[in-house]
Amino acid sequence: MTNVRFSSVSKSYGPVQAIGEVSLSVASGEFTTILGPSGSGKTTMLSLIAGIAQPTSGRIELGDREITYVPAAQRNIGLVFQSYALFPHMSIFDNVAFPLRIRKLSAAEVRDRVTDALRLVRLEGFEQRRPHQLSGGQQQRVALARAIVFKPDILLLDEPLAALDRKLREEVRSEIRALQRSLGITTIMVTHDQEEALSLSDHVVLLSGGRVEQIGTPSEIYHRPATRFAAGFLGLANLIDGTLQDGGIVQTSDGERIPGAASDRTPGSTVCAMIRPEDIRTHPDQGFLQGNVRDVVFLGEIRRYTVELDSGRMINANGSGGGAMREGERVALSWDPASVWLLPECAAEQGGH
């Protein structure tokens, strides 16, 4: 198993800086996801690790060796592309065998390794088929088999599930995680899909504008975001600006009082209170805030309510089970004060909700 380290790495394309002064470390055997919106620099970071691009400054290490300017072919990295990049004229066996034959392994070793790789991705018996004879999920598994067959030091996944429909994404997602755990291979994935990042990763690196917003476990970034951008990008968040009062109360300019947990912040400071929709309970009468249901969206196992408070503020709350509320219905909202997270930024910050 091999770790990956970025030390003050930047990459510019002419006057445009794709990433700037990024430092991070991916531990051996971990599944780390680089997450961010389009243009955040995540694909550039993957290209730098793979050797497809070279940094403008900084240092990249793979295990105990520096690879900053080492050619891609000498890095021993497995790469799975969004488009699979399978050879359409080759059989599945030959597709998976390709990196082994490039390395001039014997025919017997090629056969054994390809057999093992196809067994790992549950494609035994598909050796003589062509890519067009397989489903999208099966093609993705062939691409995975080809990426691991030569026993790479690390595995890179470039938006690996983007081309699949939702049901297939969930199936292949589980297979990728199971495969990564069984091999213990250090894996780095880039995606813009928050659900993929949260469900697959040991750690998430959240990028915005070529800079790291936060690094942490999925739970840390979701429940304890470091910035307003992080709070709004990972899932739906109610973000309410106000002034911190004694006892963890946040007082808004509209006169609302948002009960939160006790904080070590100084009373009187400006804060942004984050409350996730799933943490808000709905009641017919008593609650911290009151308003009227303006919209109801059915999402299968939950309903999402948009509630217009008496102050005019819109709040999102989730409901499940029976007793669905209707548009126009009067409702009161409450929550466990411990579920409220205070962000250091106020409304002036860019990129918030």
N, C-alpha and C positions, 0 to 999 in steps of 0.2 A: 504494500500500500504506500501511496506517495502523497505528500502534501503539496499545496500550491501557494505561492506567496507573491503578492504585488507590493512593491515598495516605491511609492511616489511616482506611479506610472501615469503618463499623459500621452495623448495621441491627438495630433492636429492634421487636418487636411487643408493645406494652405492657411487661410486666415480663420478657418472654422475649427474650433476645438471640440472634438468628439467626446473625449473624457479628459478630466483634469486632476492631476495629483491624487490618484486613487491608491490607497494602501489597504490591503486586506490579506487574510490568511485563511485557507481552506484546509482543515485537518484531514489527515489520512483516513480513508474509509468513509468520509462524510458525503452526504448528498446535499449540495448547496445550489440554490437557485439564484440567479441574477435576474431580478424582476424590475420592470419599469415600463412606462409608456413608450410609444414610438418616438425615436429620436433621443432617448435617454442615454444611449451609449452602450447598451447591453450587448448588442451584436459585435460592436467594436472590441469589447473586452474578450469575448469568445474568440474572435479572430486573432487577437494578440496572444492568447494562450495557445491556440492551434498553430501559430506561426504563419498564418495567412497574411497578417499585417505585422509591422514592426512599430514599437512605440517611439514617440518623439523624445521622451525622456523617461528615466526610471529603470527599474530592474525587475525581472520576472524570474522566479526560481521554481523548479520542479524537483521536489525532494531535496537532495543535497547538491544539485548542480544548477548553475545559472543557464537559462535558455533564451534570454532576451533577444539574441540575434542568431540563435541556432535555427537552421532551416527546418521547415515543417516535417520533412521526411525523416529527420533524425530525432524527433521528439517522442516517438512511441506513444502517440495519442490516438485514441479511438474517437471518431466523430460521426454523429448521426445527424443528417440534414433534415430539414422540414420536408423537402421534396423526395426523400429517401435516396435519390441518386443511384438507383439500381441500373445495371446494364440490361436493357430490354431484350437483347439478342442472346443473352447467356442464361443458362439454367440457374436455378436457385443454388445448387451445389457450387457451380462455377462462380457465381456472384460472391458467395461467402468465402470461397477458396482464393479469390483474387489477391487479397493482401498477403496471403501465405506464399503464393507463387512468386509475387514480387520479391519476397524475402528469400526465395530459392530453397524452400523447405522440400524435403523428399516427398514423393508421391504418397508413401505410407503415412507420414506424419500429417500431410494435408488431409488425407481421408479421415484419419482419427480425429483431428481437431475440428473439421467441419461437422462431422457426426456429433461430436460433443456439443458444439455451439448450437446446432439445430435442435438437439434434444433440450437444451436449456430454454429455448424459446418455444418449445412444443411444436416443432415443425418437422418431426420425423416423417418420412414418407413423401415429402414434398420436393425431394432433391432434384428431380428431373423436370419439374414444371418451370414455366417462364413467369416473370413478374406479372404480366397481364392476366395470368390465370388465377391470381391471388386477390383476395380482398385488400382494402386499404390497411386494415389492422395487421393482416398477415405480411404485407409488404414492409410495414414498419418493423415487424419482428425480424424479418430477413436483414433489414438494415442494422438492427441491433446485433444480430448474430455476426455480421461482417465486421462490426466495430469492436467486438470483444474476442474474435477468434484468434487474433495474434497476441493476446494477453497484454493489452496496453497498460501503461502506468496510470493513466486517468481516462475517463470517458466524458466526452463533451456532447451535449444534446442541444441542438438548435431548433427551438420551437417544435419539439418532436411530435406533438399531438394536434397541431394546428390544422392539418388537412383531414382530420377524422371527424365524423359526426359525433354528437354528444355521447351516445351509448358506447360507441367504440372507444372514445377518449377515456371513458371511465374504466373500461376493460383493460386497455393497453397501459393506462396509468398504473393500475394495480400490478400488472406484469412487470413494468419497468422497476417499480419499487421492490418487488420480490426478487427480481434478478439482481439488482444492485446490492441488496442485503446478502443474498446467497454468495455473491462473488466478493463482497467487501471492497469493491473498487471505488476509489475516489471519483465522484461524479459531479459535474457542473452543468447545469441546464440554464438556458436563457428562455424567458417567456414574458409575455405581457399579461398572461392569465393568472389572476390572483388565486383562484381556486386550485390550479395546478401547483402553484408555489407553496400554498399552505398545506396541501395534502401530501406532497411528495418529500418535502425538504426537512433536513435537520437544521439548516440555517438558511436565512434569506438575506440577500444583499439587495436593498432597495435603492435604485438609481433614479435621479431626476436631473436633467440638464447636464449629464456627464459627470455628476458628483454623487457621492454616496450620501443618501439621506439617513439610512439606518442599517445596521447589521444586527441580527438577532434570531432567535428561534421564531417559528411561525406564531406561537402563542404570545411571545414578547412583543412582536411588531403589531399584531392584531389588537391585543388588549392594552399594551403600554407603548403606543407610538411615540417617537421622539419629536416629531414635527406635525404640523397641521396637514402637510402634503401626505405623510405616511398614514395619518388617520383617515383621510378621505380616499386614498387610492386603494387601500386594502379593505374591501367591504364598504357597506353603507354606514355612515356615522352622522349623528346629530352633533353639530359643533356650535356651542353657545358661548358667546363672549360676555364677560362681565367682570365684576370686582369681587375679589375674595374677601369674605367676612369671617368672623370668628366661628369655629365649629365646622369649617369646611363648606359653608353656604356660599354659593356664587350668586351675586345680585346683578341682574341685568339692567340695562338702561330703561327697559320697559316695565320695571318693577317686579319682574318674576324672581322667585327665589328657588335656586336649584340646589337641593340638598346633596352634599357629597361627603366623602370620607375626610377625616381630619388630615390636614396637610402641614408640611413644615415650611410652606411658603408664607411670606409676610402678609398679614391681613392688610387690605387696601391695595394689593398689587393686582394688575390686570391679568386675567387668565382666560383660557378657552376650555370650557368643560366639554368633554366628549362622552356621549351616551350612545351605545349601540342599540339599534331597534329591538334586538332580541332580549335586551335587558329591561325593556319598558313593559310594565303591566297595565292593562286597561281595566277600568272599573266604571260602573254606571254612575257613580256619584263621587265618593271621597277619593282624593288624590292630591299630589303636589301641584299639578297644573290641570286646567280645564280647557276644553275646546270642543269643536265639532268635527266629525269625520268628513273630509272633503273628497277622499278617493279610497277605493278598496281594490287591491290587485290580488287575484288568486294565483298562488305560486305552487300549488300542489299541497305539500305538507304544511305550508303556512299561508296566512293572508297578510299582506302588507297594507297597513293603514297610513294614510297621510292625514294628520290631524292639524287643523288650524286652531291655534290657541287663541284665547281671548285677546291677547296682545297683537295678533296678526301673524305671529311666527308659525312656520310650518315644522312639524315634528313627525318623523317616521317611527312607527311602532309595529312589531310583528305580533300576530295572534295565531293560535293553533287550536285544533279541536273544534267542538261545536260552539253554538252561540255566536255566530258571526255578526258583526255590527254592520249597519247599513250607512250609506252616504247621508249626511245631514244629522245623524244621530249624535246626541250629546254624550261626551265621554270625559272621564278623569284619568290622569296618567300618574303612575308612581313607579319607583325603582328602588333597588337596594343602593343606598348611598355609596357603599364600597365599590360598586360597579362604575362609578363616575371617575374618569381619568382627567387630570388637569394637565393641559399643554402649556408650555411657556410662552407660546406665541399668542398675539392678539389678532384682531381682524385685519390689521394692516398688512399681514404677511400675504404674499402672492401664492396662488395655487391651492388655497383652501376651499372648502365647501361652505 
